[in-house]
Amino acid sequence: MHRTITAVTSLLLLTITGAVNSSVTSAATDTTPQFSKVTPAPSAGSLAHWTPDRMRTARPLQPALADELSTAASAPPSTSFGPRKVDPVRASRRSIDAGPQAHDPHYPVGHPTASTNGRLFFRRAGGYRVCSAAVIASDSRSTVWTAAECLRTGGPAGSWATDVVFVPNYDDTLANPRPYGTWVAAKLVVPIAWSQQAVRTHNLGVVVLAPLNGQKIQDVVGAQGLQVNAGQDVWQNSFGYPGGAPLDGGNLKRCWGQTTLAATTGLLKIPCDMTLGADGGPWLHSWDQSFGYLNGINVALGNGFVESPYFADQAWSLYTATQGG
């Protein structure tokens, strides 16, 4: 695996660690020059909370209003690091209740694209919510990437998601829609530029997952790679679980196309009719029908397009800050 790590000097992150549940209000904080860390007080785990009924009733987030986002959001991110990448990883174990004979409309259970994508369930504002996310190769073998907006509302008055769990290869057409189990979040990370200013180009988030049955998620389902500074005019494949009408969020969907710059937001866009619920899903560059390189995140959907921050230095800094777990 090719992996070049650079010291993080330019990106400030806000991190919440521990059993990520509804006891965030009693958390202790610790501030360092590069990070703000929040450790929630212990409480009941999130795993038992997410019953099948609650997963079925979880609703997508509503899009942020334009006046809630920073006016500095259109500033392009730094590209001084140059092109960098982390290679994908195939699963080394398949011992968690997978049934390759069961198919969804697109991929069989265990297909690398299907098993590395999943739905992210959480609670916020008193309701059950859902986004999309994907497993990305890391030294900790425990990280999934999503949109920052799925983990914390942007701006200084924002709040963290609670009871966060990830379900890889989710498929509601299966007798067991969770063929690889339900993985509980141990840490949530978003850039300070998002948590304090709601800067669109920093709408990126990482969830570090606790082991399940003594195994780490990357070993069980594999992981997609990651690439930054690949260019702003490239072919992308977008994945997610759209749950807004007329779709129900039960199956993984895909869009694809050549990226162009969305002048009003400073984000990249490709043609796509996916609806809410797909936010947080990955853009995979150089996708070979199984694996590719994370090179974007669904953060805005509608009007026939899906948009993502350009993956530049800010994405690489987030990777280096979180890839160890």
C-alpha positions as CSV (number, residue, x, y, z in Angstrom):
1,M,0.0,0.0,0.0
2,H,1.4,3.4,-1.0
3,R,0.8,5.9,1.8
4,T,2.7,9.2,2.3
5,I,1.9,11.0,5.5
6,T,2.5,14.7,5.9
7,A,2.4,16.6,9.3
8,V,-0.9,18.3,9.8
9,T,-0.2,22.0,10.2
10,S,-3.0,23.8,8.5
11,L,-6.3,22.1,9.4
12,L,-7.9,22.4,12.8
13,L,-10.3,19.7,13.7
14,L,-13.0,19.3,16.3
15,T,-13.2,15.8,17.7
16,I,-15.7,13.9,19.8
17,T,-14.5,10.7,21.3
18,G,-15.8,7.8,23.4
19,A,-19.1,6.0,23.2
20,V,-20.9,8.5,21.0
21,N,-24.3,8.7,22.5
22,S,-26.8,11.1,23.9
23,S,-24.7,12.0,26.9
24,V,-22.7,14.6,24.9
25,T,-24.1,17.4,27.1
26,S,-22.0,16.3,30.1
27,A,-18.8,15.9,28.1
28,A,-15.4,17.2,29.1
29,T,-13.3,19.2,26.7
30,D,-9.6,19.4,26.0
31,T,-8.0,21.9,23.6
32,T,-4.7,21.5,21.8
33,P,-3.1,23.7,19.1
34,Q,-4.5,21.4,16.4
35,F,-7.6,19.7,18.0
36,S,-10.5,20.3,20.2
37,K,-11.6,17.0,21.8
38,V,-14.8,16.2,23.5
39,T,-15.2,13.0,25.5
40,P,-18.8,12.1,26.3
41,A,-19.8,10.8,29.7
42,P,-20.5,7.0,29.7
43,S,-24.1,5.9,29.1
44,A,-26.1,3.1,27.4
45,G,-24.6,2.0,24.1
46,S,-26.0,2.9,20.7
47,L,-26.2,-0.6,19.4
48,A,-29.3,-1.7,21.2
49,H,-31.0,1.6,20.4
50,W,-31.1,1.0,16.7
51,T,-34.0,-1.5,16.2
52,P,-35.1,-2.4,12.7
53,D,-38.2,-0.2,13.2
54,R,-36.1,2.9,14.1
55,M,-33.9,2.3,11.1
56,R,-36.9,2.2,8.8
57,T,-38.3,5.4,10.2
58,A,-35.0,7.4,10.1
59,R,-35.3,10.3,7.8
60,P,-32.7,12.2,5.7
61,L,-31.3,15.5,6.9
62,Q,-32.9,18.7,5.5
63,P,-30.4,20.8,3.4
64,A,-28.8,23.7,5.1
65,L,-30.1,27.1,4.1
66,A,-27.7,29.3,2.1
67,D,-27.6,32.0,4.9
68,E,-26.5,29.3,7.4
69,L,-23.3,28.7,5.4
70,S,-20.2,30.8,5.5
71,T,-19.8,33.6,3.0
72,A,-16.2,32.4,2.7
73,A,-17.3,29.0,1.6
74,S,-16.5,29.7,-2.1
75,A,-12.8,30.2,-1.5
76,P,-10.9,27.3,-3.1
77,P,-9.0,25.0,-0.8
78,S,-5.2,25.0,-0.8
79,T,-3.5,22.5,-3.2
80,S,0.1,23.0,-2.1
81,F,0.4,19.3,-1.0
82,G,0.1,18.2,-4.7
83,P,-1.4,14.9,-5.8
84,R,-1.5,12.2,-3.1
85,K,-3.3,8.8,-2.7
86,V,-4.0,5.9,-0.5
87,D,-4.7,2.5,-2.2
88,P,-7.8,0.5,-1.6
89,V,-7.8,-2.7,0.6
90,R,-9.6,-5.9,0.0
91,A,-11.3,-7.6,2.9
92,S,-9.2,-10.2,4.7
93,R,-12.1,-11.8,6.6
94,R,-15.7,-12.7,5.8
95,S,-16.8,-14.2,9.1
96,I,-19.7,-11.9,9.9
97,D,-23.0,-13.3,8.6
98,A,-22.7,-12.5,4.9
99,G,-24.9,-14.2,2.3
100,P,-23.4,-13.8,-1.2
101,Q,-26.4,-15.6,-2.8
102,A,-28.7,-12.7,-1.8
103,H,-28.8,-9.9,-4.3
104,D,-30.0,-6.3,-4.4
105,P,-30.9,-4.6,-7.6
106,H,-27.3,-3.6,-8.3
107,Y,-24.6,-5.7,-6.5
108,P,-24.5,-9.0,-4.6
109,V,-23.8,-8.9,-0.9
110,G,-20.0,-8.8,-0.5
111,H,-19.3,-7.0,-3.7
112,P,-16.5,-4.6,-2.8
113,T,-18.4,-1.5,-3.8
114,A,-21.5,-2.6,-1.9
115,S,-19.8,-3.8,1.2
116,T,-17.6,-0.7,1.7
117,N,-20.7,1.6,1.3
118,G,-23.4,1.8,3.9
119,R,-25.9,3.9,5.8
120,L,-25.0,6.0,8.8
121,F,-27.8,6.2,11.4
122,F,-27.9,8.9,14.2
123,R,-30.1,11.0,16.3
124,R,-30.3,14.8,16.1
125,A,-32.9,17.4,16.9
126,G,-35.0,14.8,18.6
127,G,-35.4,12.7,15.5
128,Y,-33.9,9.6,13.8
129,R,-31.7,10.6,10.9
130,V,-29.7,8.9,8.2
131,C,-26.9,9.7,5.8
132,S,-24.5,7.7,3.6
133,A,-20.9,6.9,4.3
134,A,-18.0,4.6,3.1
135,V,-15.1,2.7,4.6
136,I,-11.7,4.3,3.6
137,A,-8.4,2.6,4.0
138,S,-6.4,3.6,7.1
139,D,-3.8,2.3,9.5
140,S,-6.5,1.9,12.2
141,R,-8.7,-0.1,9.8
142,S,-11.7,1.5,11.4
143,T,-12.6,4.7,9.5
144,V,-15.6,5.7,7.5
145,W,-16.0,9.1,5.7
146,T,-19.1,11.1,5.3
147,A,-20.3,14.7,5.2
148,A,-19.5,16.9,8.2
149,E,-23.1,18.0,8.2
150,C,-24.1,14.4,9.1
151,L,-22.0,14.5,12.3
152,R,-22.4,18.1,13.4
153,T,-24.4,21.1,12.4
154,G,-22.1,23.8,11.0
155,G,-21.3,26.9,13.0
156,P,-20.5,27.7,16.6
157,A,-24.1,27.0,17.8
158,G,-24.1,23.6,16.1
159,S,-24.8,20.3,17.9
160,W,-23.3,16.8,17.5
161,A,-25.1,13.8,16.3
162,T,-25.7,11.1,18.9
163,D,-26.2,7.3,18.9
164,V,-24.2,7.1,15.7
165,V,-23.9,3.7,14.0
166,F,-22.8,2.5,10.6
167,V,-24.4,-0.4,8.6
168,P,-22.2,-1.5,5.7
169,N,-23.9,-3.1,2.6
170,Y,-27.4,-2.1,3.9
171,D,-30.1,-3.5,1.7
172,D,-33.7,-3.6,2.8
173,T,-34.6,-6.2,0.2
174,L,-32.7,-8.9,2.2
175,A,-34.1,-11.0,4.9
176,N,-31.3,-9.5,7.0
177,P,-30.8,-5.9,5.7
178,R,-27.6,-5.7,7.9
179,P,-25.5,-8.6,6.5
180,Y,-22.3,-7.3,8.1
181,G,-23.8,-6.1,11.3
182,T,-24.1,-2.7,13.0
183,W,-20.9,-0.9,13.9
184,V,-20.9,1.7,16.7
185,A,-19.0,5.0,16.4
186,A,-16.2,5.6,18.9
187,K,-15.1,9.0,17.6
188,L,-16.5,11.7,15.3
189,V,-14.2,14.2,13.6
190,V,-15.0,17.4,11.6
191,P,-12.8,20.3,10.6
192,I,-12.9,23.4,12.8
193,A,-13.7,25.4,9.6
194,W,-17.0,23.5,9.5
195,S,-17.8,23.4,13.2
196,Q,-17.1,27.1,13.7
197,Q,-17.8,28.7,10.3
198,A,-19.8,26.2,8.3
199,V,-17.4,26.5,5.4
200,R,-18.8,24.5,2.5
201,T,-15.4,23.3,1.2
202,H,-14.7,21.7,4.6
203,N,-18.0,19.8,4.8
204,L,-16.1,16.5,5.3
205,G,-16.3,14.2,8.3
206,V,-14.7,11.0,9.7
207,V,-16.2,8.4,12.0
208,V,-13.9,6.0,13.8
209,L,-15.7,2.8,14.5
210,A,-15.3,0.5,17.5
211,P,-14.5,-3.2,16.7
212,L,-17.4,-5.6,16.3
213,N,-17.0,-9.1,17.7
214,G,-13.3,-8.5,18.0
215,Q,-12.9,-7.5,14.3
216,K,-12.2,-4.2,12.6
217,I,-14.4,-3.1,9.8
218,Q,-11.7,-2.8,7.1
219,D,-10.7,-6.4,7.7
220,V,-14.4,-7.6,7.3
221,V,-15.6,-5.5,4.3
222,G,-12.5,-4.0,2.7
223,A,-11.9,-0.3,2.1
224,Q,-11.8,2.2,-0.7
225,G,-8.7,4.3,-1.3
226,L,-8.4,8.1,-1.2
227,Q,-6.9,10.6,-3.5
228,V,-6.5,14.4,-3.3
229,N,-5.5,17.2,-5.8
230,A,-6.5,15.0,-8.7
231,G,-7.9,17.9,-10.8
232,Q,-11.3,19.6,-11.1
233,D,-12.2,18.2,-14.5
234,V,-12.3,14.4,-14.0
235,W,-14.7,11.5,-14.3
236,Q,-16.4,10.7,-11.0
237,N,-18.7,7.9,-9.7
238,S,-21.1,9.0,-6.9
239,F,-22.7,6.5,-4.5
240,G,-25.3,6.8,-1.8
241,Y,-28.6,5.7,-0.3
242,P,-31.1,8.3,-1.5
243,G,-34.2,8.3,0.7
244,G,-36.2,11.3,-0.5
245,A,-39.3,10.7,-2.6
246,P,-39.6,8.8,-4.8
247,L,-36.8,6.7,-3.4
248,D,-36.8,5.0,0.0
249,G,-33.1,4.8,0.9
250,G,-33.2,1.0,1.0
251,N,-30.6,0.3,-1.7
252,L,-27.3,1.7,-2.9
253,K,-27.5,3.9,-6.0
254,R,-24.9,5.3,-8.3
255,C,-24.4,8.4,-10.5
256,W,-21.5,9.3,-12.7
257,G,-20.2,12.1,-14.9
258,Q,-17.5,14.7,-15.6
259,T,-17.0,17.3,-12.9
260,T,-17.6,21.0,-13.4
261,L,-17.3,23.9,-11.0
262,A,-20.6,25.1,-9.4
263,A,-19.9,28.9,-9.4
264,T,-22.4,29.8,-6.7
265,T,-21.0,27.4,-4.1
266,G,-17.4,26.8,-5.1
267,L,-18.1,23.0,-5.1
268,L,-17.7,20.5,-7.9
269,K,-20.8,18.9,-9.4
270,I,-21.9,16.0,-11.6
271,P,-25.3,15.3,-13.1
272,C,-27.4,13.2,-10.7
273,D,-31.0,12.8,-9.6
274,M,-30.3,11.2,-6.2
275,T,-32.3,12.6,-3.4
276,L,-31.6,13.4,0.3
277,G,-30.1,10.6,2.3
278,A,-27.4,10.1,-0.3
279,D,-25.5,13.0,1.4
280,G,-22.3,11.7,2.9
281,G,-21.8,9.1,0.2
282,P,-18.5,8.8,-1.6
283,W,-17.3,10.0,-5.0
284,L,-14.9,7.3,-6.3
285,H,-12.3,8.4,-8.9
286,S,-10.6,5.7,-11.1
287,W,-13.3,3.2,-10.0
288,D,-12.8,-0.2,-11.6
289,Q,-16.3,-1.6,-10.9
290,S,-15.1,-2.7,-7.4
291,F,-12.6,-0.3,-5.9
292,G,-11.6,3.3,-6.5
293,Y,-10.3,6.4,-4.7
294,L,-12.4,8.6,-2.5
295,N,-12.2,12.0,-4.2
296,G,-15.4,13.7,-3.1
297,I,-18.4,13.5,-0.8
298,N,-22.1,14.1,-1.6
299,V,-23.0,17.3,0.3
300,A,-25.6,19.0,-1.9
301,L,-28.3,17.3,-3.9
302,G,-31.0,18.7,-6.2
303,N,-31.8,20.4,-9.5
304,G,-30.3,17.4,-11.3
305,F,-26.9,17.6,-9.8
306,V,-24.9,16.4,-6.8
307,E,-22.1,18.5,-5.4
308,S,-18.9,17.8,-3.4
309,P,-16.0,19.8,-2.0
310,Y,-12.9,19.6,-4.1
311,F,-10.6,17.1,-2.4
312,A,-7.4,19.2,-1.9
313,D,-5.1,19.8,1.1
314,Q,-8.0,20.0,3.5
315,A,-9.0,16.4,2.7
316,W,-5.4,15.1,3.1
317,S,-5.0,16.9,6.4
318,L,-8.2,15.3,7.6
319,Y,-6.9,11.9,6.5
320,T,-3.6,12.2,8.2
321,A,-5.3,13.4,11.4
322,T,-7.7,10.5,11.6
323,Q,-6.1,7.5,9.8
324,G,-4.5,6.2,13.0
325,G,-7.9,6.0,14.7
